[in-house]
Amino acid sequence: MKVRITEGDLLDQPTDAIVNTWNRNIIPWWLLLPQGVSGAIKKRAGYRPFRELGRLGPIPLGGAVHTSAGRLPYKAIIHVAGINLFWRASRKSIQDSVRNAVALAEELGLRSLAFPIIGAGSGGFDSQEAERIMLDTFARLTSGIEVVLVRFWRGR
């Protein structure tokens, strides 16, 4: 698997899809204050992906689902449940989120995928450790998908 690390805006990556670090979809999206990656996506994509996400029901911790990209130029947004009900990420939730996002991207026929650092924002996980976990997980996967890992996003 080819992995490239970059700094920049997750929403400006030239990939087929992006990954949104989401909660377990237990709290309705419209009750949550837009923040972090999800907040930036809502501002630029609109509410359509989140309405679709709300109809999918609860997501298992570490699970991945997809929606349309709304007004963004991607084929899909893959939403991962990287944080538990207490808004905390763990090594396992990060690993499972990476594995399940890549597997879903393969199922969708995507060739490239941009990831933020899962668990480092609202999840309270150390960003450098989360990055190491993600890189280790990518290294263990056999996939033809090209991954861009975005260290710092700057949502507009």
PEVENPE-V506311 format. One record per pair of residues at least 12 apart in sequence whose ideal C-beta (glycine too) atoms are under 6 Angstrom apart, sorted by the first residue. I is the first residue (numbers start at 0). GAP is how many residues later the second one is. D is the distance in Angstrom with one decimal. If there is no record, write none. Layout:
i=<I:I>
gap=<GAP:GAP>
d=<D:D>
This chain:
i=<0:0:0:1:2:2:3:4:5:5:6:6:8:8:9:9:9:9:10:12:12:14:14:14:14:15:15:15:15:16:16:16:16:16:16:17:17:17:18:18:18:18:19:19:19:19:19:20:20:20:20:21:21:22:23:23:23:24:24:25:28:28:35:35:36:39:43:44:44:44:45:45:47:48:48:48:48:51:52:52:58:60:60:60:61:61:61:62:62:63:63:63:63:63:64:65:65:77:77:79:79:81:81:81:81:82:86:87:87:88:88:88:90:93:93:93:93:94:96:97:97:101:101:101:104:111:112:112:113:113:114:115:115:116:116>
gap=<137:140:142:144:135:144:144:144:142:144:144:145:144:145:104:106:140:143:33:101:135:97:98:99:133:59:94:95:96:57:58:59:61:93:96:56:59:96:59:61:82:96:17:18:21:57:59:16:61:95:97:57:59:60:34:35:57:33:34:32:21:25:85:86:79:115:28:25:26:27:24:25:22:18:19:21:28:15:14:26:22:20:23:32:31:34:35:18:37:14:16:36:37:40:14:12:38:23:26:17:21:15:36:37:41:40:35:35:36:30:34:36:42:24:25:36:39:42:21:36:39:39:41:43:40:34:32:34:34:36:34:34:37:13:14>
d=<5.5:5.3:4.8:4.8:5.0:4.7:5.2:4.9:5.9:5.8:4.9:5.1:5.4:4.8:5.8:5.2:4.7:3.9:5.7:3.8:5.1:4.0:5.7:4.5:5.8:4.9:4.2:5.5:4.9:4.9:5.5:4.5:5.8:5.2:5.4:5.8:5.8:4.7:5.0:5.9:5.2:4.6:5.7:5.8:5.6:5.4:4.6:5.2:5.1:5.8:5.4:4.3:6.0:5.7:5.8:5.3:4.6:5.3:4.6:5.6:4.3:5.3:4.3:5.8:5.0:2.3:5.9:3.3:5.3:4.5:4.4:5.0:4.3:4.2:5.8:4.7:5.2:4.0:5.3:5.8:4.0:5.5:5.7:5.3:4.9:2.6:5.2:5.1:5.7:5.5:4.9:3.8:4.6:4.7:5.4:5.0:6.0:4.9:5.6:3.8:5.3:4.4:4.3:5.1:5.9:4.4:5.5:5.9:5.3:2.7:3.2:4.3:5.7:4.9:4.9:5.7:4.9:4.9:5.1:5.5:4.3:5.7:5.5:6.0:5.4:4.3:5.7:5.6:4.4:5.9:5.3:5.6:5.7:5.0:5.5>
